[in-house]
Amino acid sequence: MQEIWLPIEEFPNYEVSNLGRIKSIDRYVNHWKGGLKFNKGKIRTLYNKDNKSYSYVNLVKDGKTKTFLVHRLVAKTFITNPENKENVNHINGIKTDNRVENLEWCTQKENIKHSLDNKLQILDFKGEKNNMAKLTKSDVIEIRYNYENNINFNRKEISKQYNITEHAIYCVVTYRSWKD
């Protein structure tokens, strides 16, 4: 596929390509010693926190830096959005593949459905699979056993031991949380 470059609307010194690349354009800028200096355009570095999340790029205008998600720049520039959908979906599920043919405008509901249908995200927030869980299943079993058998059960001490609130202990022993 031939690479096509178009200007980024809000940042006229940069262009975005249909292959998901960003570049600065050749331009003259004011030199700090006076006069003009020629800046040769170059491909910008795309950043990614863990090679699994969305790529982003930092662009500068009037001395201020702003961060943009690359897939949104590509979609805004190359894909019409007559229904004014607010999200951009990566069709193949690869968040770093920002080619225009891999992107589509969608609603948040459509984006979540695509993610679930393609097993890009699994919704199972119970027990240890919940990324906010501070307890393990064995911790819960031990806490409930001690409570039900009245063995050294002091909510304040147990909450300190497991680094959770007394209310969380109450919810565990009354089966309000960790129901399975």
Phi, psi and omega in degrees: 000138180283136179279129180243130180251133176228150181292149174274123190308307185280345184232085188294347178271008182227155175229154177240147180251162178292349177264004176086026177251156181235140176219154171272155182260158174299135180197162174260136179233157177291129178274144183295338177272357183108156181083189182249149178234138178273124174253118178284133178294151179210158177292131181278150176284131174264138182253155181204127186293322186215021183060010176237341183263181184293143176282144177223163182221147177259127178241147183243135176216128181054038177079002181248134180265137177228141181261134180232143170283129186297317183298328178288323176297316179297313182296314180300326185275323190248342186244124177291151182224067185296335181267005180053045177288146191265344183247159175242126181259137170271109188302317181274001176082358181267111188292344180262358178269095187258023176292145186301325181287351178261002184243150176207148174284143180204169173274168177297321179298315178296323180295316178294318178299316178300317180297317180288317180299327182260013178053036176276343181214136179244124180269096174212095186258018184271148172058220183294341180287343177286122184292352177263356184294134176255346181251154171259169180298321179293326176298315182297316179299316181295316180298314181294320179299312180297322179293311184292332180257008177052045181258110178043047184262107176227111185304322182296313180294318181294320180297322176293318181300319183260001179058046175226170183282161176297324179296323178297322176297315178303315181296325179292311185287339177262008178063025174282333172234163183053056184290333181270000000 
